[in-house]
Amino acid sequence: MFRFEHPEHLYLLAILPLLLLLFAGIYLWRKRDLQRLGDKVIIDQLMPDLSRYKYILKYFIVLLAFASLCIGYANPQWGSKREKVKRKSADIFIALDVSASMLCRDTRPSRMERSKQFMQKLINELRGERIGTIVFAGNAYLQMPLTTDYAAAQLFVKSASPQMIGTQGTAIGDAIQLAMDSYEKKNKYHKALIIITDGENHEGEAMRLAKKAKEDGVLIFTIGVGTPNGGPIPVNNFGSQQYKKTATGTIVTTRLNESMLQEMSAAANGKYYNISSNENVIESLQKRIERIEKQEFEQRSFSEYQSNFQYFLGLAILLLILEFLLNYKKSDFFRSRDIFKI
């Protein structure tokens, strides 16, 4: 497995564009000064051995040396020893509502964006647990099975949108059923399901499946997004911003269904939270999950890494020596010819 021991040092590579701009400025300043000395043809006759391209070549060698030093400073490493590690964790699925009603802006910047921000913070706080992600609207889909790959989970969250699912609606029951089907069959406990939704247009199956989830040892926590007063659902109509309407032309208003979400979480020994409440929702959730009995699982991971910074350091030194030895005179091979001339 490859990694950088100090990835923050790679930010030094951001200096490269500034060095390129500096070189361009010096190059233009040098060219302008040469033009002030006299006609270009006469100057070339006065300096017949001066190469027009080695000046650029030497600078780019210095840039390559600098880039190599930056990479070496970050210390690239390869895993050299892999071993089995036993860990204890709970199995947690996070189900995100991606229905069109989540585009409503009664919660800023929108229900969808607020939910994604919350979900990203939640994943960071649940490191150490096995996490899976589910998206649902009119249907539910397993986006990521249970894993400890938190970077992948964050990536999936960023890509979530109503366009992912063609069938609209809020099939919370399907999300619960999919989560139960995705847990390990032998695992009777250690399980939790966190549902982030506005709770609108729910199906009657959701309450029955919440009670069934409780029998299977699944705790359900619901996170309500939106406000009871609600708001319109924005739709993009050929580039113009409009709102979803009924067949009679009335603007559709979507509202947070808190009572249903409270009942559903209570039916599965969980708890309901409002994403916009003043209490620290993530901290409270984390404390509840910490009380869940953990199960032991085996994970293979690298325990030792071999550093390879010396190769990049050596390359940088060689490049700097090459730049020092390279003069501005034309090479004998190119003295009588110009390879750039057509």
C-alpha positions in Angstrom: 0.0 0.0 0.0 1.3 3.4 -1.0 1.0 6.5 1.2 2.7 9.8 2.0 3.9 10.1 5.6 3.5 13.9 5.6 0.9 14.6 2.8 0.6 18.2 4.0 4.1 18.9 2.6 2.8 18.4 -0.9 1.1 21.8 -0.7 4.6 23.2 -1.4 4.0 22.1 -5.0 1.6 25.0 -5.3 4.7 27.2 -5.5 5.5 25.8 -9.0 3.0 27.9 -10.9 4.4 31.0 -9.1 7.9 30.0 -10.2 6.7 29.6 -13.7 5.2 33.1 -13.7 8.5 34.4 -12.2 10.5 32.7 -15.0 8.1 34.1 -17.7 8.6 37.6 -16.2 12.4 37.3 -16.1 12.5 35.8 -19.6 10.5 38.8 -21.0 12.6 41.3 -19.1 15.8 39.7 -20.4 14.4 39.6 -24.0 13.4 43.3 -23.8 16.9 44.3 -22.5 18.6 42.4 -25.4 16.4 44.3 -27.8 17.5 47.6 -26.4 21.2 46.7 -27.1 20.5 46.6 -30.8 19.3 44.6 -33.8 18.7 40.8 -33.0 20.8 39.7 -36.1 23.8 41.8 -34.9 23.5 40.5 -31.4 23.4 36.9 -32.6 26.6 37.6 -34.6 28.2 39.0 -31.5 27.3 35.9 -29.5 27.4 33.0 -32.0 28.0 30.3 -29.3 25.0 31.4 -27.1 22.2 28.8 -27.1 18.7 30.2 -27.2 17.2 27.1 -25.5 19.5 26.2 -22.7 18.4 29.1 -20.6 14.9 27.6 -20.7 16.2 24.1 -20.2 18.2 25.0 -17.1 15.2 26.7 -15.5 13.0 23.7 -16.0 15.6 21.4 -14.6 15.5 23.6 -11.4 11.7 23.3 -11.3 11.9 19.5 -11.6 14.5 19.4 -8.8 12.2 21.5 -6.6 9.2 19.2 -7.4 11.3 16.2 -6.5 12.4 17.8 -3.2 8.7 18.5 -2.3 7.7 14.9 -3.0 10.7 13.6 -1.0 9.8 16.0 1.8 6.4 14.4 2.0 8.2 11.0 2.3 6.4 8.5 0.0 6.1 5.1 1.6 5.2 1.6 0.6 3.7 -0.9 3.0 6.3 -3.6 3.8 4.5 -5.7 6.4 0.8 -6.7 6.4 -0.8 -8.2 9.5 -4.2 -9.2 10.8 -5.7 -6.8 13.3 -8.8 -7.5 15.4 -11.1 -4.6 16.0 -14.5 -4.0 17.6 -17.2 -1.9 16.0 -20.9 -1.5 15.4 -22.4 -1.9 11.9 -24.1 1.4 10.9 -26.0 2.2 7.7 -26.7 5.8 6.9 -29.7 6.2 4.5 -30.0 9.6 2.7 -33.2 10.8 1.1 -32.5 12.1 -2.4 -36.0 12.7 -3.5 -36.9 16.0 -5.2 -38.5 17.4 -2.1 -35.0 17.5 -0.5 -34.2 20.4 -2.9 -36.5 22.7 -0.9 -34.7 25.6 0.6 -36.6 26.0 3.9 -33.4 24.8 5.5 -30.3 26.7 4.1 -28.7 26.3 1.7 -31.2 23.4 0.9 -32.4 20.3 2.6 -30.1 18.2 0.3 -26.9 20.2 0.8 -27.5 20.5 4.6 -28.0 16.8 4.8 -24.8 16.1 2.9 -22.8 18.4 5.1 -24.3 16.7 8.2 -23.6 13.2 6.8 -19.9 14.1 6.0 -19.4 15.4 9.6 -21.1 12.3 11.0 -18.9 9.9 9.0 -15.8 11.7 10.4 -17.1 11.2 13.9 -18.0 7.5 13.4 -14.4 6.5 12.4 -13.8 3.1 14.0 -17.2 1.8 13.2 -18.2 -0.1 10.0 -20.2 2.3 7.8 -22.5 1.7 4.8 -24.5 4.1 2.8 -28.0 3.9 1.2 -29.8 6.4 -1.0 -33.5 6.3 -1.5 -36.3 8.2 -3.2 -39.1 6.1 -4.9 -36.7 3.1 -4.5 -33.7 2.4 -2.3 -30.2 1.5 -3.5 -27.2 0.3 -1.7 -24.5 2.9 -2.5 -21.7 1.4 -0.4 -21.7 -1.9 1.7 -20.4 -1.9 5.3 -16.7 -0.9 5.3 -14.0 1.1 7.1 -13.1 3.0 3.9 -14.3 6.4 5.1 -12.7 8.2 2.2 -15.0 6.3 -0.2 -18.0 7.0 2.0 -17.2 10.7 1.8 -16.9 10.5 -2.0 -20.3 8.8 -2.3 -21.9 11.5 -0.1 -20.6 14.3 -2.3 -22.1 12.7 -5.4 -25.6 12.2 -4.0 -28.4 14.0 -5.9 -32.0 13.5 -6.9 -30.8 12.6 -10.4 -29.4 9.3 -9.0 -32.9 7.8 -8.8 -35.4 8.1 -11.6 -38.5 7.1 -9.5 -39.5 9.9 -7.2 -41.1 9.5 -3.8 -39.8 8.8 -0.3 -39.7 5.0 0.2 -38.3 4.9 3.7 -39.6 1.3 4.1 -37.5 0.2 1.1 -34.4 1.8 2.8 -35.1 0.0 6.1 -35.6 -3.4 4.3 -32.4 -2.9 2.2 -30.4 -2.2 5.3 -31.7 -5.3 7.1 -30.9 -7.4 4.0 -27.4 -5.9 3.9 -26.4 -6.7 7.5 -24.6 -9.9 8.2 -27.2 -12.6 8.8 -25.4 -14.1 11.8 -25.2 -10.6 13.4 -28.3 -10.2 15.7 -27.1 -7.1 17.5 -24.4 -4.3 17.1 -26.5 -2.7 14.3 -27.9 0.8 13.8 -29.7 2.6 10.9 -29.6 6.4 10.6 -32.2 7.8 8.2 -31.8 11.4 7.0 -35.1 12.6 5.4 -37.9 15.1 5.4 -40.3 12.2 6.0 -42.7 13.3 3.3 -44.7 10.9 1.0 -43.7 8.0 3.2 -45.3 4.6 2.6 -47.3 2.7 5.2 -44.8 -0.1 5.2 -42.2 2.1 7.0 -43.7 1.7 10.5 -44.2 -2.1 10.1 -40.6 -2.5 8.9 -39.3 -0.3 11.8 -40.9 -2.7 14.3 -39.4 -5.7 12.4 -36.0 -4.0 12.5 -36.3 -3.8 16.3 -36.9 -7.5 16.4 -33.7 -8.0 14.3 -31.7 -5.9 16.7 -31.5 -2.8 14.6 -31.7 0.6 16.3 -33.2 3.3 14.0 -32.3 7.0 14.4 -34.2 9.5 12.3 -32.8 12.9 11.3 -35.5 15.3 10.2 -34.6 17.9 7.5 -36.7 20.9 6.8 -39.4 22.9 8.7 -43.1 22.1 9.5 -44.1 25.2 7.5 -42.2 23.8 4.5 -41.6 25.5 1.2 -41.8 25.0 -2.6 -39.7 22.5 -4.6 -37.4 24.2 -7.1 -37.3 22.7 -10.6 -35.0 23.6 -13.5 -37.1 24.2 -16.6 -34.7 24.8 -19.6 -32.4 26.9 -17.5 -35.0 29.0 -15.7 -35.8 28.5 -12.0 -39.4 27.5 -11.4 -41.3 25.6 -8.7 -43.1 22.2 -8.9 -46.9 22.6 -9.4 -49.9 20.3 -9.3 -52.0 19.6 -12.4 -54.2 22.5 -11.6 -51.2 24.9 -11.5 -50.9 25.2 -7.7 -47.4 25.4 -6.3 -46.6 22.2 -4.3 -45.5 22.8 -0.7 -43.3 20.2 1.0 -43.3 20.0 4.8 -41.2 18.1 7.4 -43.2 15.2 8.8 -41.8 15.1 12.3 -44.5 13.1 14.0 -44.0 10.1 11.6 -40.2 10.2 12.1 -40.6 10.3 15.9 -42.9 7.4 15.9 -40.7 5.4 13.6 -37.5 5.9 15.6 -39.4 5.1 18.9 -40.7 1.9 17.3 -37.1 0.7 16.8 -35.7 1.8 20.2 -34.0 4.8 18.5 -34.4 8.6 18.8 -35.5 11.4 16.5 -33.3 14.5 15.9 -34.0 17.7 14.0 -31.0 18.6 11.9 -31.5 22.3 12.7 -31.9 22.0 16.5 -29.7 23.8 18.8 -28.4 20.6 20.5 -25.3 18.9 19.2 -27.0 16.2 17.1 -23.8 14.4 16.0 -22.5 14.3 19.6 -25.7 12.9 20.9 -25.9 10.3 18.1 -22.3 9.3 18.8 -23.0 8.8 22.5 -26.0 6.6 21.7 -24.0 4.5 19.2 -21.1 4.1 21.7 -23.5 2.3 24.0 -24.2 -0.3 21.3 -22.5 -3.6 22.0 -19.6 -3.9 19.6 -18.7 -7.0 17.6 -15.2 -8.2 16.9 -14.0 -8.4 13.3 -10.7 -9.1 11.6 -9.0 -6.6 9.4 -5.8 -6.8 7.4 -3.7 -3.7 7.5 -0.1 -2.6 7.0 1.8 -2.1 10.2 5.2 -1.2 8.8 6.1 1.2 5.9 9.3 1.6 4.1 10.3 5.2 3.3 11.5 6.1 -0.2 12.3 9.8 0.2 15.9 9.2 -0.6 15.2 8.4 -4.2 13.5 11.8 -4.8 16.2 13.5 -2.8 18.9 11.8 -4.9 17.1 12.8 -8.1 16.9 16.4 -7.0 20.6 16.5 -6.3 21.4 15.0 -9.7 19.2 17.5 -11.4 20.9 20.4 -9.6 24.3 19.1 -10.5 23.2 18.8 -14.1 21.9 22.3 -14.1 25.2 23.6 -12.6 27.3 21.7 -15.2 25.1 22.8 -18.1 26.5 26.0 -19.7 24.7 28.4 -22.0 26.9 27.6 -25.0 25.5 25.7 -28.0 26.3 22.0 -28.1 28.7 20.9 -30.9 26.0 18.7 -32.4 23.6 21.7 -32.7 26.2 24.4 -33.5 25.5 24.3 -37.2 21.8 23.5 -37.2 18.6 24.6 -35.5 16.3 21.7 -34.7 13.4 24.0 -34.1 13.7 25.6 -37.5 11.2 24.3 -40.1 
